[in-house]
Amino acid sequence: MEKKPMHCTIVVRLYNDEKCFGPGVAELLEHIDEEKSIRKATAAMGMAYSKAWRIIKAAEAVLGFPLILSSTGGAGGGGAALTDRAKQLLKNFRTLEQDTRAFAEQRFAELFDEEK
């Protein structure tokens, strides 16, 4: 049996008394931003529309600010957009995630170098 190299996995989540933001919420917001629609975003993710709303509302409740602005359908169609605070949160979260992973990979290599 071939020995696979050891690795580490880092998952970044933000807490404010309770979990309020992580990779799943970030991905959902990215899809909403891209699709300009919650329904299209959930379809792209294979997620139920009602689950997306629960995730968004739960995050908004803990964070204390709205993440999306939505308009209902009709003749002109509806849509959704990220609030400015949501865009900044998403950008900062992805930067923190990238920086944390880069540090962890470097430190992992220092501590677990198999050639030592």
Disulfide bonds with the S-S distance in Angstrom:
none
